[in-house]
Amino acid sequence: MDKIKLNTFLIITICVVTIESMLIFSGTASVLLLVASRFLQIGCVMVFVVDLDSLGLSIYTLKKGVIRGSIWSFLIGLSVGVISLFFYIGGVDIWPRISISENDNIFTLLAVGSAIGPIAEELYFRGVLFGYLRRFGFIVSLIFSSLVFTFLHQEGILLFQFVGGVLFAVSYEIEKNLVVPIVIHIIGNLVLILLFY
């Protein structure tokens, strides 16, 4: 898992930061621009990571990753449901703080939020960032990659973003297969979009 070399990490990070900066400073909220930026980020990882197998990305691990990611998603969803129920019984409704604008197109949300975005983010945050930091120990890579993930996800409840980052990293560490956190991320975003649209 710590097979990302410094030069690969720096090149991909510069690529991702440049793409994100161009997106932010463009001043437009164009869906097409967002989709293009995510595809460029995916392309950067695919071009500069010489050995995708080192990230746990292989045609041979795809099916197992989808199955394991689905199991993780079910267990996480069940846990979130139980925790939400306890909050609700205690008089605290944690969900109203999460909202999706009625102006958002459901198909765009599903395409970007439940497919392209999670793939691009997991390739970078778990595959590259966590993968590079792994050489400094699991806890350091877990906390730092989750904090960066949270910092760049200012929408929603930051604690949820951090816990998501931790769960994605833990699943990747345990399963050694990047498809697992990609599937968890896709299913999690899909459920949130469908619940709150």
C-alpha positions in Angstrom: 0.0 0.0 0.0 3.0 2.4 0.4 4.1 1.9 -3.2 3.5 5.5 -4.3 6.8 7.2 -4.7 7.5 10.8 -3.9 7.8 12.0 -7.5 4.5 10.3 -8.4 2.8 11.8 -5.4 4.0 15.3 -6.2 3.2 15.1 -9.9 -0.4 13.9 -9.3 -0.9 16.3 -6.4 0.2 19.2 -8.5 -2.1 18.0 -11.3 -5.1 17.7 -9.0 -4.4 21.0 -7.3 -4.0 22.8 -10.6 -7.3 21.3 -11.9 -9.2 22.2 -8.7 -7.7 25.7 -8.8 -8.8 26.2 -12.4 -12.3 25.0 -11.4 -12.5 27.3 -8.4 -11.1 30.3 -10.1 -13.2 29.9 -13.3 -16.1 31.5 -11.4 -18.6 29.3 -13.1 -20.6 26.4 -11.7 -20.7 24.6 -15.0 -21.5 20.9 -14.7 -19.6 20.2 -17.8 -16.5 21.9 -16.3 -16.9 19.8 -13.1 -17.3 16.6 -15.1 -14.3 17.5 -17.2 -12.2 18.3 -14.2 -13.0 15.0 -12.5 -12.1 13.1 -15.7 -8.8 15.0 -15.9 -8.0 14.0 -12.3 -8.8 10.4 -13.1 -6.6 10.6 -16.1 -3.7 12.1 -14.1 -3.8 9.1 -11.7 -4.1 6.6 -14.6 -1.2 8.2 -16.5 1.3 8.7 -13.6 0.7 5.7 -11.5 2.7 3.1 -13.4 1.4 0.1 -11.5 -2.3 0.3 -10.9 -2.2 -3.1 -9.2 -0.2 -1.5 -6.4 -3.4 0.5 -5.6 -5.5 -2.6 -5.6 -6.9 -1.8 -9.0 -7.0 -4.7 -11.4 -9.6 -6.3 -13.6 -9.0 -9.4 -11.4 -10.0 -7.7 -8.2 -12.9 -5.7 -9.6 -15.7 -8.2 -8.8 -14.4 -9.0 -5.3 -14.0 -5.2 -4.6 -17.6 -4.5 -5.7 -18.9 -7.4 -3.5 -16.8 -6.4 -0.5 -17.6 -2.7 -1.0 -21.3 -3.5 -1.1 -21.0 -5.5 2.2 -19.2 -2.6 3.8 -21.8 -0.2 2.6 -24.6 -2.3 4.0 -22.9 -2.5 7.4 -22.1 1.2 7.5 -25.7 2.0 6.4 -27.1 -0.2 9.1 -24.8 1.5 11.7 -25.8 5.0 10.5 -29.5 4.0 10.7 -29.1 2.8 14.3 -27.1 5.8 15.4 -29.7 8.2 13.7 -32.5 6.4 15.5 -30.8 6.9 18.9 -30.4 10.6 18.1 -34.0 10.9 16.9 -35.3 9.1 20.1 -33.1 11.6 22.1 -34.8 14.5 20.3 -31.9 15.4 18.0 -32.5 15.3 14.3 -29.1 15.3 12.6 -30.4 15.0 9.0 -32.0 18.4 8.4 -28.5 20.0 8.1 -27.9 18.1 4.9 -29.6 19.6 2.0 -29.5 19.4 -1.7 -30.8 22.4 -3.7 -34.0 21.9 -5.6 -32.3 23.6 -8.5 -29.9 20.7 -8.9 -30.6 18.4 -11.7 -31.0 14.8 -10.4 -29.2 13.3 -13.3 -26.3 15.6 -12.9 -26.1 14.9 -9.2 -26.2 11.2 -9.8 -23.5 11.3 -12.6 -21.1 13.6 -10.8 -21.9 12.8 -7.1 -22.5 9.1 -7.3 -20.0 8.0 -10.0 -17.4 10.3 -11.4 -16.7 12.3 -8.2 -16.2 9.3 -5.9 -14.0 7.5 -8.4 -11.8 10.6 -8.8 -11.7 11.3 -5.1 -10.8 7.8 -4.0 -8.1 7.5 -6.7 -6.5 10.6 -5.2 -7.3 10.5 -1.5 -6.9 6.8 -0.8 -4.9 5.6 -3.8 -2.3 8.4 -4.0 -2.4 10.5 -0.8 -3.1 7.6 1.7 -0.9 5.3 -0.4 2.1 7.8 -0.2 1.6 8.6 3.5 1.3 4.9 4.4 5.1 4.8 4.7 4.7 7.0 7.8 2.4 4.5 9.5 -1.3 3.7 9.3 -2.5 6.2 11.9 -0.6 9.2 10.3 -1.9 8.3 6.8 -5.4 7.7 8.1 -5.7 11.0 10.0 -3.9 13.2 7.5 -5.7 11.9 4.4 -9.1 12.1 6.2 -8.4 15.7 7.3 -7.4 16.7 3.8 -10.5 15.0 2.5 -12.7 16.8 5.1 -11.0 20.2 4.4 -11.8 19.9 0.7 -15.5 18.9 1.4 -16.8 22.0 3.1 -20.4 21.2 2.3 -22.4 19.2 4.8 -21.4 18.3 8.3 -17.6 18.2 8.6 -17.8 15.4 11.2 -19.6 13.2 8.6 -17.0 14.0 6.0 -14.2 13.1 8.4 -15.8 9.8 9.5 -16.4 9.1 5.8 -12.7 9.6 5.1 -11.7 7.4 8.0 -14.1 4.6 6.8 -12.8 4.8 3.2 -9.2 4.6 4.4 -9.9 1.8 6.9 -11.7 -0.3 4.3 -8.8 0.3 1.9 -6.3 -0.7 4.5 -8.2 -3.9 5.4 -9.2 -5.0 1.9 -6.1 -3.9 0.0 -8.4 -3.1 -2.9 -9.2 0.5 -4.0 -12.5 -0.7 -5.5 -13.9 -1.2 -2.0 -13.8 2.5 -0.8 -14.9 3.5 -4.3 -18.0 1.4 -4.0 -18.7 2.6 -0.5 -18.3 6.2 -1.6 -20.6 5.7 -4.6 -23.3 3.9 -2.6 -23.1 6.4 0.3 -23.4 9.4 -2.1 -26.2 7.7 -4.1 -28.2 7.1 -0.9 -27.7 10.7 0.3 -28.7 12.1 -3.0 -31.8 9.9 -3.3 -32.9 10.6 0.3 -32.5 14.4 0.2 -33.3 15.3 -3.4 
